[in-house]
Amino acid sequence: MKPTLQLKLSQQLRLTPQLQQSIRLLQLSTLELNQEIERIVQENPLLELREDWDTPVTEYSFMSSDSPEVKSMPPEMAPSEAETTPEENHEHDFEWPQESLFSDRTYEDDDRETLQIPARPLSLREHLNLQTCLSQISERERRITGLLIDSLDDDGYLLQSLDELMEMLPAELGISLNDLQGALEYLQHLDPPGVGARNLQECLVLQLQALPAGTAYRDQAIRVVQEYLEILASHDFGQIKKLLACDDQSLRAIQKLITNLNPKPGVEFSSQSERYIVPDITVIKNNGVWVANLNKDAIPHLSINHLYANILKREHHSTTRGLASQLNEAKWLIKNIQQRSSTILKVAGAIVERQQQFFEHGEIAMRPLVLREIAETLNLHESTVSRVTTQKFMYTPRGIFELKYFFGSYVSTDSGGACSATAIRALIKQLIQEENPKKPLSDNKISNMLEQQGVVIARRTIAKYRETLQIPAANLRKSF
């Protein structure tokens, strides 16, 4: 075949370095953002951190169509259409975020022996992600596992069910329930043993299964945890001996094996250093309406170093090209931080508008909310909303909550409406607090009582929510 030259026109979506930086800053927590800013300031002489802050606190509120808007965002904080379009509308936002979990947090030696910076201990999330990076699983499996890792609490438990996680994931990702189940099974085989469990019983079983097969009384201990854990907790050793047909010595060995397990496998990582939460958003009541405000103290106070900027204005030659490049990087960083703050405020404002009853009455009034609802309202993609709500916190009169707290699954009611899982847990907690201690409510009884209120929910789901609230079963709550 004779070689020929052909011209072909095509359109491709490419992530510019500035857009990559914008996406990455959006998914960092406030503490991680400030650490990243400090690192960049040390490398770029055109940037400097200011202690003063002359930008007014911005307020964002979603009002009904017949009510005036309380206050709009100032123009300098609002991203232009050209800046927001790539992240909000283009196909690349359907892709998984490319994270560098460790390279951005390590310190180089810099050939200076006098500067010695102690290594920062790994968090549970970093420890697990490092294991997935070193494994032979595919990139897709690694990212699905990363989703589950991000959903773990500080103790290493997965408190959300896989069905709830499925509802929160964008359909464009093409993740099935089987994919999540396979990723969970893989996660539960990582170190520390017991991580990824959905309740205490599963956590202890995972740790026992991780012991060598020849460990004495391992199988009997697994059976006790799976079938008789509540009896063991009530110290009814006589009944356990009958059920297992074992003697006192064997029972003591089984009990010792179980009591040596760690009920909170992730706590060793979270306890290595104190965890400070800097809220990104504060919520106050203004003219009878709850509104979201940016926490100005959480925003890095960056500005251009005027000394170097004036040098660039006066001199234009080869020696200043490096400074010119750093000046452009500094401007983009400041703009991306402003856009990050604007996006967080928009999402928080939309959440607060929909959860007005929560701020008035508490968890029992939480309404069902999914990422797609906020995304459609703000013309953002669900993955963008997911980044914004992860590790971003809201200070309210009812406490400090992660933005992701306000999202979750729901249960249909008899009237055709829906009830938030958070509200159902609050109802269960309220019913148990008001029960007769001498005749505590069983899970089946609670299910019947909720059904009378129009909320149809299975007994096993009641048990799962009760365990999430760390409330023991009815026979363990009974007082004599």
WOCORFEN-V433992 format. One record per residue. N is the residue number from 1. RES is the residue in one letter. OMEGA is omega in whole degrees, 0 to 359 (* if undefined). Layout:
N | RES | OMEGA
N | RES | OMEGA
//
This chain:
1 | M | 183
2 | K | 180
3 | P | 179
4 | T | 176
5 | L | 180
6 | Q | 176
7 | L | 182
8 | K | 178
9 | L | 178
10 | S | 177
11 | Q | 179
12 | Q | 175
13 | L | 180
14 | R | 178
15 | L | 176
16 | T | 178
17 | P | 180
18 | Q | 180
19 | L | 175
20 | Q | 178
21 | Q | 179
22 | S | 180
23 | I | 182
24 | R | 179
25 | L | 182
26 | L | 184
27 | Q | 177
28 | L | 172
29 | S | 182
30 | T | 179
31 | L | 179
32 | E | 179
33 | L | 181
34 | N | 175
35 | Q | 179
36 | E | 180
37 | I | 179
38 | E | 178
39 | R | 182
40 | I | 180
41 | V | 178
42 | Q | 182
43 | E | 185
44 | N | 182
45 | P | 179
46 | L | 180
47 | L | 174
48 | E | 178
49 | L | 179
50 | R | 176
51 | E | 179
52 | D | 183
53 | W | 186
54 | D | 178
55 | T | 182
56 | P | 176
57 | V | 182
58 | T | 182
59 | E | 183
60 | Y | 181
61 | S | 174
62 | F | 182
63 | M | 176
64 | S | 185
65 | S | 182
66 | D | 179
67 | S | 178
68 | P | 179
69 | E | 185
70 | V | 180
71 | K | 181
72 | S | 180
73 | M | 176
74 | P | 185
75 | P | 184
76 | E | 179
77 | M | 184
78 | A | 178
79 | P | 177
80 | S | 183
81 | E | 181
82 | A | 182
83 | E | 185
84 | T | 184
85 | T | 183
86 | P | 185
87 | E | 189
88 | E | 191
89 | N | 188
90 | H | 187
91 | E | 185
92 | H | 182
93 | D | 175
94 | F | 184
95 | E | 179
96 | W | 177
97 | P | 178
98 | Q | 184
99 | E | 171
100 | S | 191
101 | L | 189
102 | F | 186
103 | S | 182
104 | D | 185
105 | R | 179
106 | T | 181
107 | Y | 178
108 | E | 182
109 | D | 176
110 | D | 176
111 | D | 178
112 | R | 184
113 | E | 182
114 | T | 181
115 | L | 180
116 | Q | 181
117 | I | 182
118 | P | 180
119 | A | 178
120 | R | 180
121 | P | 181
122 | L | 172
123 | S | 178
124 | L | 181
125 | R | 180
126 | E | 180
127 | H | 180
128 | L | 179
129 | N | 177
130 | L | 178
131 | Q | 179
132 | T | 179
133 | C | 182
134 | L | 182
135 | S | 184
136 | Q | 180
137 | I | 182
138 | S | 180
139 | E | 179
140 | R | 178
141 | E | 180
142 | R | 182
143 | R | 176
144 | I | 176
145 | T | 177
146 | G | 176
147 | L | 179
148 | L | 179
149 | I | 179
150 | D | 182
151 | S | 180
152 | L | 173
153 | D | 185
154 | D | 180
155 | D | 179
156 | G | 181
157 | Y | 172
158 | L | 187
159 | L | 177
160 | Q | 176
161 | S | 179
162 | L | 177
163 | D | 178
164 | E | 178
165 | L | 179
166 | M | 182
167 | E | 182
168 | M | 183
169 | L | 175
170 | P | 181
171 | A | 182
172 | E | 181
173 | L | 177
174 | G | 181
175 | I | 180
176 | S | 178
177 | L | 177
178 | N | 178
179 | D | 179
180 | L | 179
181 | Q | 178
182 | G | 179
183 | A | 179
184 | L | 178
185 | E | 177
186 | Y | 181
187 | L | 183
188 | Q | 176
189 | H | 179
190 | L | 176
191 | D | 4
192 | P | 179
193 | P | 181
194 | G | 180
195 | V | 180
196 | G | 178
197 | A | 181
198 | R | 175
199 | N | 183
200 | L | 181
201 | Q | 180
202 | E | 179
203 | C | 181
204 | L | 179
205 | V | 179
206 | L | 179
207 | Q | 178
208 | L | 179
209 | Q | 179
210 | A | 178
211 | L | 177
212 | P | 184
213 | A | 182
214 | G | 181
215 | T | 182
216 | A | 176
217 | Y | 180
218 | R | 183
219 | D | 178
220 | Q | 179
221 | A | 177
222 | I | 179
223 | R | 179
224 | V | 181
225 | V | 183
226 | Q | 189
227 | E | 189
228 | Y | 184
229 | L | 180
230 | E | 178
231 | I | 178
232 | L | 180
233 | A | 179
234 | S | 177
235 | H | 176
236 | D | 186
237 | F | 179
238 | G | 180
239 | Q | 179
240 | I | 178
241 | K | 178
242 | K | 182
243 | L | 181
244 | L | 183
245 | A | 182
246 | C | 180
247 | D | 183
248 | D | 182
249 | Q | 179
250 | S | 180
251 | L | 178
252 | R | 179
253 | A | 179
254 | I | 180
255 | Q | 179
256 | K | 179
257 | L | 182
258 | I | 183
259 | T | 177
260 | N | 179
261 | L | 181
262 | N | 181
263 | P | 179
264 | K | 187
265 | P | 182
266 | G | 188
267 | V | 180
268 | E | 179
269 | F | 182
270 | S | 182
271 | S | 181
272 | Q | 177
273 | S | 180
274 | E | 180
275 | R | 180
276 | Y | 179
277 | I | 175
278 | V | 182
279 | P | 177
280 | D | 186
281 | I | 170
282 | T | 182
283 | V | 179
284 | I | 179
285 | K | 183
286 | N | 180
287 | N | 177
288 | G | 181
289 | V | 176
290 | W | 182
291 | V | 180
292 | A | 178
293 | N | 173
294 | L | 172
295 | N | 186
296 | K | 180
297 | D | 180
298 | A | 183
299 | I | 177
300 | P | 183
301 | H | 185
302 | L | 174
303 | S | 178
304 | I | 176
305 | N | 187
306 | H | 180
307 | L | 180
308 | Y | 180
309 | A | 178
310 | N | 177
311 | I | 179
312 | L | 179
313 | K | 184
314 | R | 187
315 | E | 178
316 | H | 176
317 | H | 188
318 | S | 184
319 | T | 181
320 | T | 181
321 | R | 179
322 | G | 178
323 | L | 179
324 | A | 178
325 | S | 179
326 | Q | 176
327 | L | 177
328 | N | 178
329 | E | 180
330 | A | 180
331 | K | 180
332 | W | 180
333 | L | 179
334 | I | 179
335 | K | 180
336 | N | 177
337 | I | 177
338 | Q | 179
339 | Q | 177
340 | R | 180
341 | S | 180
342 | S | 181
343 | T | 178
344 | I | 181
345 | L | 179
346 | K | 182
347 | V | 179
348 | A | 179
349 | G | 178
350 | A | 178
351 | I | 182
352 | V | 179
353 | E | 182
354 | R | 183
355 | Q | 180
356 | Q | 182
357 | Q | 177
358 | F | 181
359 | F | 178
360 | E | 191
361 | H | 178
362 | G | 187
363 | E | 184
364 | I | 181
365 | A | 179
366 | M | 179
367 | R | 178
368 | P | 181
369 | L | 178
370 | V | 182
371 | L | 185
372 | R | 181
373 | E | 178
374 | I | 182
375 | A | 181
376 | E | 179
377 | T | 185
378 | L | 183
379 | N | 175
380 | L | 173
381 | H | 183
382 | E | 180
383 | S | 176
384 | T | 178
385 | V | 179
386 | S | 178
387 | R | 183
388 | V | 186
389 | T | 180
390 | T | 178
391 | Q | 171
392 | K | 190
393 | F | 183
394 | M | 177
395 | Y | 183
396 | T | 175
397 | P | 179
398 | R | 179
399 | G | 178
400 | I | 183
401 | F | 169
402 | E | 182
403 | L | 180
404 | K | 180
405 | Y | 185
406 | F | 178
407 | F | 177
408 | G | 181
409 | S | 181
410 | Y | 179
411 | V | 180
412 | S | 179
413 | T | 180
414 | D | 183
415 | S | 181
416 | G | 178
417 | G | 181
418 | A | 180
419 | C | 182
420 | S | 177
421 | A | 177
422 | T | 178
423 | A | 179
424 | I | 177
425 | R | 178
426 | A | 178
427 | L | 179
428 | I | 179
429 | K | 180
430 | Q | 179
431 | L | 181
432 | I | 178
433 | Q | 183
434 | E | 183
435 | E | 175
436 | N | 183
437 | P | 180
438 | K | 179
439 | K | 184
440 | P | 182
441 | L | 174
442 | S | 178
443 | D | 180
444 | N | 179
445 | K | 178
446 | I | 178
447 | S | 180
448 | N | 180
449 | M | 177
450 | L | 179
451 | E | 177
452 | Q | 177
453 | Q | 177
454 | G | 181
455 | V | 181
456 | V | 184
457 | I | 185
458 | A | 180
459 | R | 181
460 | R | 177
461 | T | 175
462 | I | 180
463 | A | 180
464 | K | 179
465 | Y | 179
466 | R | 179
467 | E | 177
468 | T | 178
469 | L | 180
470 | Q | 176
471 | I | 182
472 | P | 180
473 | A | 186
474 | A | 183
475 | N | 179
476 | L | 179
477 | R | 186
478 | K | 177
479 | S | 184
480 | F | *
//
